[in-house]
Amino acid sequence: MSIPNDRRRDGGNRARAGALLLVIIMMCGVAAVKLGAQETTPTGQQEIQTATPIPRTLPPADAAKTKAGFPAKLKRMTITGAGAFPFALFYTNFIFDSLRFTGNGFQSEYAPWPFKNQFSATVDTSEKFLRLGVSIGASAVVGILDALIQRR
């Protein structure tokens, strides 16, 4: 099945697909927040929990800095950013593949990851580096946001 040239040049389908993908990703984020553990209520009220809460622990007096003098907040930011990288890379590759698939008129050789086969179009080196850079940037944003969120 071929898409007429006038629709291919329109770009409307690509914009709609991108908007739909963005809405789906945002809905997944909202669902993750809604299904997470709830804070406990002050004593004297009934506590409602949907998941096992994370136990609160008191840090030792010298927890602000490690032996090498590396601040704990910066260490946490680095670890969180590095831990977010594989997820950021997966979602970045999926989004790039999906946009390329919609941009090429839904041709089967540009299908995203779960539907790729031996006849799929290859990704050139510059696009691989772009995907890697976007993934590193996204994981850095996750690490910075984690450092900015105050946990008490």
Rosetta blueprint (number, residue, H / E / L):
1 M L
2 S L
3 I L
4 P L
5 N H
6 D H
7 R H
8 R H
9 R H
10 D H
11 G L
12 G H
13 N H
14 R H
15 A H
16 R H
17 A H
18 G H
19 A H
20 L H
21 L H
22 L H
23 V H
24 I H
25 I H
26 M H
27 M H
28 C H
29 G H
30 V H
31 A H
32 A H
33 V H
34 K H
35 L L
36 G L
37 A L
38 Q L
39 E L
40 T L
41 T L
42 P L
43 T L
44 G L
45 Q L
46 Q L
47 E L
48 I L
49 Q L
50 T L
51 A L
52 T L
53 P L
54 I L
55 P L
56 R L
57 T L
58 L L
59 P L
60 P L
61 A L
62 D L
63 A L
64 A L
65 K E
66 T L
67 K L
68 A L
69 G L
70 F L
71 P E
72 A H
73 K H
74 L H
75 K H
76 R H
77 M H
78 T H
79 I H
80 T H
81 G H
82 A H
83 G H
84 A H
85 F H
86 P H
87 F H
88 A H
89 L H
90 F H
91 Y H
92 T H
93 N H
94 F H
95 I H
96 F H
97 D H
98 S H
99 L H
100 R H
101 F H
102 T H
103 G H
104 N L
105 G L
106 F L
107 Q L
108 S H
109 E H
110 Y H
111 A L
112 P L
113 W H
114 P H
115 F H
116 K L
117 N L
118 Q L
119 F L
120 S L
121 A L
122 T L
123 V L
124 D L
125 T H
126 S H
127 E H
128 K H
129 F H
130 L H
131 R H
132 L H
133 G H
134 V H
135 S H
136 I H
137 G H
138 A H
139 S H
140 A H
141 V H
142 V H
143 G H
144 I H
145 L H
146 D H
147 A H
148 L H
149 I L
150 Q L
151 R L
152 R L
